[in-house]
Amino acid sequence: MEEIEQQKNSVILKEYGKNIQKLVDHVTQLPDKAKRTEQSYTLVELMKQLNPQLKAENDQKLWDDLFIMSDFQLDVDSPFPMPEKELLGKRPQLIGYPEGEVKFKHYGRNIEKLIERAVEIEDDEDQEIAIIYIGQLMRSFHTTWNRENFDDAIILDDIKSLSKGKLHIDLEKVRENGLFESSTRRDFKPAGPEPTSTNNGSGRRSNSNNNTNKKRNNGGNYKKRRN
């Protein structure tokens, strides 16, 4: 029983199996370095063939696994340096999280960032457009979080709170024009010439009318020719 247990423990990377481990042990013990190097390249290719899911892996990972299975004893001329044994099994460093608590969790941190950008806008008209856009986003988030007891005044209060009183828009103007409704977003555009498109509805109707008139005219000419 002890001998069987030792054989199980001798497989360092179980995903490659016992036979690959035996081949690694054999190559590691070869006295000639050139021979070890040659057979190591062959062994890496064999590892790919026996494990099709590894074909898409980077070759460096396969060589790293080869060194690990040799217990870092394999001395060859490899295309990649031997990984550091001390790093094996070392816990990765914790990923730092953004500092500071989100004031309104149902809006998220991105809304706070948008409000910070809106505060920096100097032009009053552009800033109002930004407030309306942010208000529409906040309304959609708020209604998802709490469909009852909703009012535009809540959104405005939250905008004032998050901007520390630096962003303002008239509440009655918002209510009368439905500015925080997502369907009104397209009515607010930056200053400048109106964008034009060759594929608008009026163009299609115009072409349709022209085609209809041509058909009518052709029909009249055809009748005249028959007469």
Secondary structure, 3 states (H helix, E strand, C coil): CHHHHHHHHCCCCCCCHHHHHHHHHHHHCCCCHHHHHHHHHHHHHHHHHHCHHHCCCCHHHHHHHHHHHCCCCCCCCCCCCCCCHHHCCCCCCCCCCCCCCCCCCCCCHHHHHHHHHHHHCCCHHHHHHHHHHHHHHHHHHHHHHCCCCCCHHHHHHHHHHHCCCCCCCCHHHHHHHCCCCHHHHHHCCCCCCCCCCCCCHHHHHHHHHHHHHHHHHHHHHHHHHHC
